[in-house]
Amino acid sequence: MDSDLVPDDLWERIAPLIPPRPPRRHRFPGRKPADDRTALAGIVYVLRKGVSWADVPAERIGCSGVTSWRRLRDWTEAGVWARLHEALLVELRRADLLDMDDCAIDGSHVRALLIVSG
């Protein structure tokens, strides 16, 4: 795995937020799952390079792009990214590095409901 993609300080923040993996089946356990840090490296690779999941170099990263995509899906459903966002905001507030004086709220992605007056 390329350690530049997931430095230790990033991993220390994310690792406690990742839900534990379900136990492997005793009978026909299949392949051993990829390490969570390796899967995160695949996710970061796609974000940094702007490539498709199929273009993740498995031999360099340590897992396939499909594996990374599945972990991204699972972690998104588990709320990992929202909890990470909250943790980083708390950390920035404690360090007095979060300046809310210059902020904007963008509602362009929120669906506007049609209100019909009758």
C-alpha beads as a LAMMPS data file, in Angstrom:
LAMMPS data file: protein, C-alpha beads

118 atoms
117 bonds

1 atom types
1 bond types

-500.0 500.0 xlo xhi
-500.0 500.0 ylo yhi
-500.0 500.0 zlo zhi

Masses

1 110.0

Atoms # bond

1 1 1 0.000 0.000 0.000
2 1 1 1.172 3.507 -0.774
3 1 1 1.582 5.171 2.653
4 1 1 1.392 8.634 1.065
5 1 1 -2.296 8.079 0.337
6 1 1 -3.275 7.333 3.946
7 1 1 -0.789 8.930 6.334
8 1 1 -0.779 7.799 9.959
9 1 1 -2.520 10.934 11.266
10 1 1 -5.399 10.501 8.805
11 1 1 -5.716 6.807 9.647
12 1 1 -5.747 7.561 13.392
13 1 1 -8.751 9.847 12.857
14 1 1 -10.716 7.501 10.611
15 1 1 -9.985 4.051 12.093
16 1 1 -12.159 4.440 15.231
17 1 1 -15.120 5.502 13.081
18 1 1 -15.078 2.446 10.807
19 1 1 -17.563 -0.231 11.886
20 1 1 -16.170 -3.707 12.566
21 1 1 -16.377 -6.147 9.709
22 1 1 -18.778 -9.070 10.106
23 1 1 -17.103 -12.366 10.955
24 1 1 -16.149 -14.630 8.079
25 1 1 -18.140 -17.790 7.508
26 1 1 -16.595 -20.860 9.073
27 1 1 -17.485 -23.061 6.132
28 1 1 -16.445 -21.723 2.724
29 1 1 -14.974 -18.496 4.127
30 1 1 -13.872 -17.241 0.723
31 1 1 -11.035 -14.820 0.230
32 1 1 -9.654 -12.938 3.176
33 1 1 -11.057 -9.388 3.026
34 1 1 -8.738 -6.495 2.237
35 1 1 -7.492 -4.412 5.129
36 1 1 -9.601 -1.292 5.827
37 1 1 -6.592 1.017 5.490
38 1 1 -5.795 -0.486 2.106
39 1 1 -9.387 0.022 0.955
40 1 1 -9.209 3.632 2.137
41 1 1 -6.027 4.067 0.086
42 1 1 -7.987 2.970 -2.983
43 1 1 -10.717 5.508 -2.215
44 1 1 -8.173 8.303 -1.759
45 1 1 -6.416 7.243 -4.977
46 1 1 -9.634 7.657 -6.970
47 1 1 -10.302 11.046 -5.351
48 1 1 -6.790 12.355 -5.972
49 1 1 -6.295 11.038 -9.491
50 1 1 -9.848 11.428 -10.769
51 1 1 -9.819 7.966 -12.321
52 1 1 -12.575 5.381 -12.451
53 1 1 -12.733 2.543 -9.939
54 1 1 -11.598 0.131 -12.657
55 1 1 -8.375 2.112 -13.080
56 1 1 -7.158 1.639 -9.503
57 1 1 -3.794 -0.173 -9.732
58 1 1 -4.451 -3.138 -7.439
59 1 1 -0.795 -4.173 -7.360
60 1 1 0.232 -0.709 -6.100
61 1 1 -2.700 -0.031 -3.762
62 1 1 -3.198 -3.538 -2.411
63 1 1 -6.819 -4.087 -3.393
64 1 1 -9.014 -3.621 -6.433
65 1 1 -11.042 -0.537 -7.187
66 1 1 -14.219 -2.582 -6.789
67 1 1 -13.201 -3.504 -3.245
68 1 1 -12.514 0.150 -2.458
69 1 1 -15.858 1.154 -3.971
70 1 1 -17.713 -1.430 -1.871
71 1 1 -16.062 -0.171 1.311
72 1 1 -16.944 3.408 0.332
73 1 1 -20.568 2.319 -0.115
74 1 1 -20.626 0.410 3.180
75 1 1 -18.947 3.198 5.133
76 1 1 -21.264 5.803 3.632
77 1 1 -24.300 3.762 4.685
78 1 1 -22.776 3.390 8.165
79 1 1 -22.368 7.177 8.497
80 1 1 -18.562 7.144 8.723
81 1 1 -18.085 10.300 6.636
82 1 1 -20.622 12.359 8.584
83 1 1 -18.967 11.349 11.868
84 1 1 -15.523 12.149 10.447
85 1 1 -16.778 15.577 9.350
86 1 1 -18.123 16.249 12.850
87 1 1 -14.875 15.094 14.470
88 1 1 -12.782 17.331 12.220
89 1 1 -15.015 20.335 12.942
90 1 1 -14.643 19.728 16.686
91 1 1 -10.884 19.481 16.277
92 1 1 -10.759 22.728 14.299
93 1 1 -12.915 24.521 16.880
94 1 1 -10.671 23.348 19.739
95 1 1 -7.616 24.641 17.898
96 1 1 -9.479 27.914 17.192
97 1 1 -8.972 27.380 13.449
98 1 1 -12.619 27.449 12.439
99 1 1 -13.748 30.939 11.507
100 1 1 -17.503 30.998 11.006
101 1 1 -17.585 34.752 10.303
102 1 1 -16.981 34.154 6.609
103 1 1 -19.226 31.256 5.681
104 1 1 -21.978 30.648 3.173
105 1 1 -24.863 28.239 3.009
106 1 1 -25.658 26.803 -0.385
107 1 1 -29.107 25.359 -0.844
108 1 1 -28.868 24.758 -4.566
109 1 1 -28.882 20.980 -4.112
110 1 1 -32.072 20.977 -2.042
111 1 1 -35.238 20.168 -3.927
112 1 1 -37.760 23.008 -4.056
113 1 1 -41.295 21.877 -3.335
114 1 1 -44.143 23.189 -5.441
115 1 1 -46.673 24.950 -3.260
116 1 1 -50.102 25.311 -4.810
117 1 1 -52.432 27.816 -3.173
118 1 1 -55.985 26.907 -3.461

Bonds

1 1 1 2
2 1 2 3
3 1 3 4
4 1 4 5
5 1 5 6
6 1 6 7
7 1 7 8
8 1 8 9
9 1 9 10
10 1 10 11
11 1 11 12
12 1 12 13
13 1 13 14
14 1 14 15
15 1 15 16
16 1 16 17
17 1 17 18
18 1 18 19
19 1 19 20
20 1 20 21
21 1 21 22
22 1 22 23
23 1 23 24
24 1 24 25
25 1 25 26
26 1 26 27
27 1 27 28
28 1 28 29
29 1 29 30
30 1 30 31
31 1 31 32
32 1 32 33
33 1 33 34
34 1 34 35
35 1 35 36
36 1 36 37
37 1 37 38
38 1 38 39
39 1 39 40
40 1 40 41
41 1 41 42
42 1 42 43
43 1 43 44
44 1 44 45
45 1 45 46
46 1 46 47
47 1 47 48
48 1 48 49
49 1 49 50
50 1 50 51
51 1 51 52
52 1 52 53
53 1 53 54
54 1 54 55
55 1 55 56
56 1 56 57
57 1 57 58
58 1 58 59
59 1 59 60
60 1 60 61
61 1 61 62
62 1 62 63
63 1 63 64
64 1 64 65
65 1 65 66
66 1 66 67
67 1 67 68
68 1 68 69
69 1 69 70
70 1 70 71
71 1 71 72
72 1 72 73
73 1 73 74
74 1 74 75
75 1 75 76
76 1 76 77
77 1 77 78
78 1 78 79
79 1 79 80
80 1 80 81
81 1 81 82
82 1 82 83
83 1 83 84
84 1 84 85
85 1 85 86
86 1 86 87
87 1 87 88
88 1 88 89
89 1 89 90
90 1 90 91
91 1 91 92
92 1 92 93
93 1 93 94
94 1 94 95
95 1 95 96
96 1 96 97
97 1 97 98
98 1 98 99
99 1 99 100
100 1 100 101
101 1 101 102
102 1 102 103
103 1 103 104
104 1 104 105
105 1 105 106
106 1 106 107
107 1 107 108
108 1 108 109
109 1 109 110
110 1 110 111
111 1 111 112
112 1 112 113
113 1 113 114
114 1 114 115
115 1 115 116
116 1 116 117
117 1 117 118
